Amino acid sequence: MSFNTLIDVNKYLYNTNNTDDTIGFNNNNDKMRDINLIEIYIINTNKGKHDNIIDVSLSSRNNLESFIDNYYKKSRVEKYKSYTHKERVYTYELSNDNQYVSSKIKKNIDIIENILVICSKNDKQPNYTFPCTNDIDNITEYILKEYKISNRISLIMRSDIIDNVNNKEIKTLYIEYRHSNNVDTDKINDTINKIIKKILSQSK
């Protein structure tokens, strides 16, 4: 894989087209979009294209996970179980029984070459806001390995468990950027693009 275009998070965070998806203004009088989480995935082009499907699972034909384990410093590994109801997610950390509720509303999806960018508004919610209901949209059990690059950027290896008996799982890898005002977005862009190029160099 190759990547010739640089990711610019400002494209997703700020709106200069005078549309209505805004919450305020920055110092340059650009309108700021209601986005605080950007996730960047590498599209798996080895499996071919299918209508309305974007495959971001890791190919089993490369040793990318081993490379990442050796190249980046792993900060934590946690196992989770999540229950989704509309935009809210109730999550258990299975190792310590920690529980929390969050809302994650997708605001924008973009594809640049073989990169998928998902922009969301993500907020923690009080636990009582998750309804007592059997009408659950989705239940997932997964493991997250986090490689903390900076205070705002992490590389995440996610393993979704689809068969506990036979230990079958689907793995995805993505860069997570948690936005805050007054950050140096030039530095953020530089870090993100270096990670992308490093991963793609190992995904050939």
N, C-alpha and C positions, 0 to 999 in steps of 0.2 A: 504494500500500500504506500501511497505517497500523499502528501498534503501540501498544496501550494498556496492556499489562502489562509491568512491569519485570522484567528478569532478575536473579535473586539466586543467586550461585554457592554460597552457604552451603547452599542446598537440596540441592545435589549433593555437596558436600564433607563435610557432617556429617549424622549419622543420629541422630535423637532417638526413633526407634521401637523401639529395643532389638533390632534384627535382627542377624544374624551377620556382615554384610559390613564388618567393622571392623578397624582396625589399632592403635588407641590412643585416647587421650583428649586433648581440648584443655583450655585453662584453665577453660572453662565447663562441664566435665564432659559435653560432647556427644561422642558417639562419632564418630571421624573415619573416613570411608570411604577405601578403598584407591584413591583417584583423584588423579592429578596433572596431568591434561590435560583441558581442556574446549574443545571446538570448537563454534562457533555459526554456523549456516548460515541463510540466508534462503531459504525455499521459493519456488520459481518457480510462482506461481499462474496465470501466463498460459497454461500448457500444459494446464490442466485436470487433473482427478484421475483416477488409474488405480489399480486394486486392487493393494495391496502395493508401490506405487512412490511414493517421495518424490523429486521432481525439484528439485535444488538448482543446476542449471545456470543460467548467466546468460542472460537473454533477449537476443537480438541486436537487439531493437527499441529499446534505450536506450543511452546513451553513458556508462554507469556507470564503465567502466574508465578512460575519459578523465578523468572527474571525479575519480576516486580518484588518478590520476597527478598531477593538478594540486593537489589539496587536501592529500594526505598525502605525507610525505617518504619516498621509496622508499629502503630501505637496501641491498637486494641483489637480484640476479636470478641464479638458478642453474638449470641443466638437469640432470635426474636420470634414472637408470634403476634400477628397483627390482624385485627378485625376492621373491615372497612364498611362504613355506612354513609353513602353519599360522599360529601367532601371530607368527612371526619374519619380519623384512623385511631383506634385504640390499640396501643402497643404494649406488650409485656417483654421485658428483658428476662429471659428464662433462667439466666444464671443467678440473678439476685432478686427476682420478683418485683423489680422496679416497673411502675406502670405510668403511662402518660397518654394524653390525647392531643392530637394535632390536626390541623386542617391544611390541606394542600390543594390549591386551586391553580390549574394550569392557565397561564396567560398567553403563552406564545410557544410555538414549535417551529423550528427552522432546520433545514438541511443544507449544509455547505460541503460540497464534494461528498466524502464518505463519513461526515461527522453529523450527528444528530444533537441539536441543542434544545433542551426543554426548560422553559422559564416559568416559575411558579411564585405564588404568594404562599408562604409557609409560616404558620403561626402555631404556637402551643396554646392549648385550650384547657380550662379547668376540667378535671375528670368527669364531673357530673354532667357536662354537656353532651357526653356520648349517651344516646338513648338506650333504655332497657327494651330491647326488641329482638325478635328472632329474624327480622328482615335484614340480614347481613348480606352485603353485596359480594364480599370476598373474604376468605380466610387464608393467610399465607404464613408459612414457617420458613425462616431463612437465617443465614449467617452473614454478618457483615465483618469484613476485615478492612480496617481503616488505616491508611498510610497518611499521616498528617504532614502536609507539605508546609503549611503556614497556619496562622490563626484563622484564616478565612478559606483556605483551600485544602481539600483532602482528596486523595485518590481512594476510591471505594471498590472493593471486590465483593460482589453480592452473590451468594449461592442460595438459590431458591430450591427448597427440598420438595420434590414431587413424588417421591416414593421412599418412605422411611425404611421399609422392609428391605428393599434392594439397594438402598443408598444412592438413589438416582437424584440428580440435581441439575439445575440450569444455572450457569455462571454468567454474570455480566460485570463489566468493568466501566466505571464512569468517574469523571472529575466532578466534584461538588464544590461550588463556590457560594458561600453565604455572604450576601452583600450587606454592607453597612455604609452609611453616609460618611463622607470625608476620607474615604480610602483612596489610595493611589492606584487608580485603575490602569495606568500604564504599566505599573509593576505587576498587577494582577494579570493583565494580558500577556505580558512577557513570560510569567511563570506558567500559565495555562498552555501557551503555545509550545513551550519547551517540553512540557509533559506529553502533549499530543505527539510531537515529532519523535520523542524518545520511544513511546509505545509503538507508533507506526513502524519505526525502524526495526522493531522486534517481531512485527506481525506479518512479515513478508512470506 
